[in-house]
Amino acid sequence: MRHLPISLDLRNRRIVVAGAGETALAKLRILLKTEADIVVFGATPAPETERLSRAGRCRLVRRPIVASDLAGATLLYAAHGDAAADARAVALARSEGVLCNAVDDLEASDFLTPAIVDRDPVTVAIGTEGTAPMLARLLKREFEERLPSDLGLLARLAGGFRRRAATLRNADARRRFWRRFFLERRPVQARGGRPGDAVAALDDLLEAVRNETAPAGHVYLVGAGPGDPELMTLKARRLLDEADVVIHDRLASAGALELARREARIVSVGKQPGGPSWRQEDINALLVAEAAAGAQVVRLKCGDPAVFGRLDEEIDALEAAGVAYSVVPGVTAATAAAASAGASLTRRCRNADLRILTGHDVDGFAEQDWRALAKPGAAAAIYMGVAAAKFLQGRLLMHGADPATPVAVVENASLPGETILSARLGDLSGEMAAFGVRGPAILLFGVAARRHDAGVAAAAAVAGASQ
């Protein structure tokens, strides 16, 4: 993020606009929504600029800007519609230490003005770092249609009630009060212009929260999905937004963690293969301690917490300590990998069952029922199989599996860096090494990928071209 979105207090501050024509008017329409003192400089003003000046909305000076005009200014907009004139205004601003915005010139600008959805005092700013103004306008239109017109009234009601809400015993109670007001008890009377009824509803809710017992600590064992935050459940997203503490695995995506509220404590308890790792006993103790202190805890696990997520061990620790918990399932990596590969994990007349396996267990490479897996038509989703690929390949071939059995290897399923290798069992470890598969990856044994980045389809194409 190159430009930080901020809200700047412009009450009684001076904003200078260099240029008084149509280009300047586009900026004036936004600036006039503020409480700033606006001065416009331009020898040939547009009629609308003159009208605004006569109405006292801004002050018009009918000449080009000079350096002394910038004394005491907070911001300058260079908006002549002429590159040379704008460059001159920017140079003056820089010499006087005033932040400037040059219209349609990203590199010459110290700041950008976003597209704004105005529900005063609620504002939504939409920016694209200057790369796609049309996209910002389209998003603005979408938000304009979605956001109710009474949001400003609700915000003003909330602002007038903040002093009384501050009498609640702690920050957690205040947060529960405001969440319930805006999400559960939104005063529909405000839509009809009856703020008195809305204030009465606020008073009732305040007393209800004041008299209720603070909720006990709770641990939510939440599936984060395979990586793409859009594949998270609505419940998972809501719990992240409400959590006091988020304790997450190493592979939890940055997009998923962005859904946590800014005040939440984020704790990484990742297990690094061959590197520093949290012990499971320490993770269990942390969950218990945070909940015992009254926190609402989200234990964020990649994929689904019930699939190779050590769910039972954490539940056992929570139950032993008398801590309340809930399990929120998620999209597991196997189904995400199959979706990316355009393949089905089960298929009529091919496999009557599907096995979910791990390439590793506590003793190293995991032993399986190889004879059953080697039968024609068998299918399995293999987690943690990258380092174990050669071992898996050898065991299956040794027990009679067909070397031509398809294996789809999906690395970083659902993430932007996702890659798909279409291989055969007989060449699996060599193909994975050549393709540079490092993980995290899912091996879909007995499943042919319809979409792939490399593998047998490319090899077949090369063979066909050489004939």
Secondary structure, DSSP 4 states (H G I P E B T S, - for coil): --S-------TT-EEEEE--SHHHHHHHHHHTTSS-EEEEE-SS--HHHHHHHHTTSSEEE-S---GGGGTTEEEEEE-SS-HHHHHHHHHHHHHHT-EEEETT-STT-S--PPEEEEETTEEEEE--TTS-HHHHHHHHHHHHHHS-TTHHHHHHHHHHHHHHHTTSSSHHHHHHHHHIIIIIS--GGGGGT-HHHHHHHHHHHHHHHHHSPPPPPEEEEEE-BSS-GGGS-HHHHHHHHH-SEEEE-TT--HHHHTTS-TTSEEEE--B-TTS-B--HHHHHHHHHHHHHTT-EEEEEESB-TTSSS-HHHHHHHHHHTT-EEEEE----HHHHHHHHHT--S-BTTTBS--EEEESEETTEEPP--HHHHTSTT--EEEES-STTHHHHHHHHHHTT--TT-EEEEEESTTSTT-EEEEEEGGGHHHHHHHHT--SSEEEEET---SS-SEEHHHHHHHHHHH-
